[in-house]
Amino acid sequence: MFYGPPGTGKTYLAQRLGRFLAGRGDGFIDLVQFHPAYAYEDFMQGIRPLSQPDGSLSYDTVPGRFLEFCAEAERRQGICVLIIDEINRFIALQPDYDLLRRYHEEEETGSAVEELIAMLTELNARIGDPHYALGITYFLRHDLAGQLAHIWRTEVEP
């Protein structure tokens, strides 16, 4: 399980590991994201209102995402991976400025990555809490130079 501030690549890494584990064969990966409105009934099973042809409602027990995943996995021979996003996580990922630097150097994006790293380092120092640090994945883009203001306004500031 991975944990860390938003944008450090937790979900991305989990999906890549899932694809590696499922690998060849007929296995699959699925992702479910927990959030405050996501209930036990959504994940395991619960009673749901279902419309009938006559316009009435029936209240049937309906399997949740986990039971649906298990049923599909039983039909497969390969490894099946369920990724639960936003659950409490135990392996820490923090902003990796070297990764950001290598990405822009290898991709030759022409972005002023050292200035960005200096700004992120200062910002995260001012935040002062690694649980709320700003991650780097927002800035792993080929077109960063032209999109930085938009990324900042629409993804970072909110």
N, C-alpha and C positions, 0 to 999 in steps of 0.2 A: 504494500500500500504506500502511496506517495502522498506527501502533504507539502504545502508551501504556499506562498502568495500567488494570486492570480497571474497568469501569463508566464509561468515558469516551465510549462510543458508537461504537466502531470497527466492530463488526459491523452495528449499526443503520445507520450511514452507508453502509457497503458495500452493504447490501441496498437502501437507497433509491436509491443511484447505479445499481445493477443494474437496478432497476425502471424508472428513467428511461431507461437505455440500451436496454433491451429494448422499452420503450415500447409502441407500437401494433404490430399484426401478430401473428405467431404465434411470436415469440421467447419465451424463458423464462429464468429465473434458477434456479440451483441452488446450494446451499451444502454444503460438506464441511468438517468440523472436524477438523484434525489434533490428535492427542494422542499421548502416549508409546507407547501400544499400537497405534497406527495404522501399518501397515507399507506398504512399497512395493507389495506384492501386493494390498493393499486398494485402493490408489489406481489403479494401472495395470492389472495382471492377475496372476493367480497360480493355482497349483494348489490346488483345494479338494476335500475329500471330499464326495461326493454319494451319498445313500442310493438304492439301487436297489429295485425292487418285490420282489425276492427276499430283501431284507434285507442284501445285500452292499453294499460301498462301491466306487465308482469314483473315480478321481482325475482330474478334468477341469480343463483350463485355463479359467478363468472371468474375464471382463473385470471390471476394477475400476471405481470410480466415474468416473474420468476417461474411460475408453473408453466407458462407458455414456453419459456426457454428450456425448461427441463423436458417437456414433451417433445420439442424439436430435437433436442440433444439425444433422446432415446432412439430416434429414427436414424441417427448418424453413427458412423463407425469411428470417425476422426475425433480429435480433441476439440471441444467446444469451450469457449471462454466467455463469461459474462463479466463485463466491466461495470462496476457501480461507481458512478462519478458523484462527487460531493458527499461521500460518507467520510467519517473520521479516517484520516490517513496516517501512517507510521514512519515511512522513508521520506526524509526532508529533501526538497529541491529548492534551492535559492537561486536568485539571478546569477547566471553564469556569463560574465562579461567577456571571458575568453572565447566562449562559443559565439557570441555576437560578433566579436572582432573577426574570428576565423570565417564565419559565414560571409561577411561583407568583403573580406580579402579574397576568398576563394571564388566567390561569385562575381567579383570585380564590379560591384554596384556603383562605385564612385561616391558613395555616401560618406559624409564626415563622421565616421563611426567613433573616432576617439573623442570628439566633442560630445557626441551622444552618450558615450560611456561615462565621461566626466560628469555630465549633467545627471544621469541616472544614479551614479554613485553619490553625488551630493544630495539629490532628492531623497534617496533611500536612507541616507544618514540623518536627514532632517526628520523623516518619518519616524525613525528610531525604533521600529518594531518589525522584526523579520516576518511576522505574520501578515503585515500589510505592505511589504515592500513591493515595488513595481517590477514585474518580470520583464524578460527580454523578448518573448515571442511576438509581442506586438510589432517589433522592429525587425523581424526576420523576413524582409520583403525585398524583392529585386528593385522595386520602384519606390523605395523608401524616401529618397530625396524629394520626389514630387508628391508623396502622400503623407509626409510627416505631420503637417498641420491638421489634416483630416483625421489621421489616426489619433492624434492627441485630443482633438475635440470630441470625436465620436466614440472612442474606445477607452482612453485613459482617464479623462476628466470625469465622466459619469461614475 
